[in-house]
Amino acid sequence: MEHEIIVGLNVEFSVNERAGCAFAICELIQSFIVNEPKNEPYSDQQIVYLLKQEGIDISRRTVAKYREQLNIPSSKKRVYF
């Protein structure tokens, strides 16, 4: 099994474990968006804040990348009237 040391951490994650983490984060992002206020969709930065409340610290760009992988449009394109 291939292992890789993540810089700054004393924990080893296998490639599969890292993929599992990304999948779990994608599920959270999707859950936040499904349950967001329809008249004020969450921006990527607001999703970063929600993830931080869950103990997950990732950048806005990473949230945008995961959101795009899920084929979810940006908040400006998710406004429902």
C-alpha positions as a printed NumPy array, in Angstrom:
array([[  0.   ,   0.   ,   0.   ],
       [  1.408,   3.364,  -0.995],
       [  1.783,   5.911,   1.827],
       [  2.684,   9.52 ,   1.665],
       [  3.596,  11.942,   4.439],
       [  1.574,  15.152,   4.308],
       [  3.94 ,  18.062,   5.039],
       [  3.369,  19.582,   8.457],
       [  1.539,  16.569,   9.853],
       [  2.829,  13.527,  11.67 ],
       [  0.097,  11.36 ,  10.166],
       [  0.364,   9.098,   7.145],
       [ -2.548,   8.816,   4.739],
       [ -2.847,   6.222,   2.022],
       [ -3.986,   7.331,  -1.409],
       [ -7.335,   5.603,  -0.75 ],
       [ -7.772,   7.361,   2.599],
       [ -7.172,  10.756,   0.998],
       [ -9.71 ,   9.943,  -1.728],
       [-12.178,   8.959,   0.986],
       [-11.657,  12.293,   2.736],
       [-12.297,  14.183,  -0.505],
       [-15.453,  12.132,  -1.094],
       [-16.706,  12.911,   2.424],
       [-16.028,  16.622,   1.922],
       [-17.883,  16.535,  -1.417],
       [-20.847,  14.919,   0.322],
       [-20.859,  17.689,   2.941],
       [-20.668,  20.406,   0.281],
       [-23.546,  18.809,  -1.594],
       [-25.559,  18.547,   1.63 ],
       [-24.988,  22.228,   2.451],
       [-26.101,  23.257,  -1.034],
       [-29.204,  21.038,  -1.05 ],
       [-30.272,  22.557,   2.281],
       [-29.26 ,  26.174,   1.601],
       [-31.798,  29.018,   1.562],
       [-33.066,  29.034,  -2.03 ],
       [-33.271,  32.828,  -2.227],
       [-29.699,  33.276,  -0.902],
       [-27.462,  30.377,  -2.013],
       [-24.182,  29.923,  -0.165],
       [-21.059,  31.323,  -1.777],
       [-17.935,  29.171,  -1.846],
       [-16.551,  31.293,   1.014],
       [-19.669,  30.661,   3.104],
       [-19.257,  26.926,   2.458],
       [-15.638,  27.2  ,   3.672],
       [-16.997,  28.713,   6.91 ],
       [-19.572,  25.906,   7.292],
       [-16.846,  23.302,   6.745],
       [-14.649,  25.001,   9.378],
       [-17.533,  24.607,  11.837],
       [-17.34 ,  20.877,  11.06 ],
       [-13.582,  20.888,  11.757],
       [-12.529,  20.856,   8.099],
       [-10.086,  23.565,   7.01 ],
       [ -9.865,  23.879,   3.225],
       [ -9.515,  26.825,   0.869],
       [-12.24 ,  28.503,  -1.159],
       [-10.549,  27.331,  -4.346],
       [-10.764,  23.729,  -3.177],
       [-14.467,  24.155,  -2.395],
       [-14.957,  25.596,  -5.9  ],
       [-13.074,  22.661,  -7.43 ],
       [-15.166,  20.086,  -5.559],
       [-18.397,  21.963,  -6.368],
       [-17.505,  21.952, -10.063],
       [-16.671,  18.22 ,  -9.914],
       [-20.182,  17.704,  -8.534],
       [-21.591,  19.704, -11.489],
       [-23.088,  22.281,  -9.132],
       [-23.182,  25.822, -10.525],
       [-21.858,  28.853,  -8.648],
       [-24.088,  30.611,  -6.118],
       [-24.997,  33.313,  -8.645],
       [-26.389,  30.658, -10.958],
       [-28.252,  28.858,  -8.144],
       [-30.552,  31.769,  -7.193],
       [-34.155,  30.623,  -7.113],
       [-37.014,  33.141,  -6.986]])
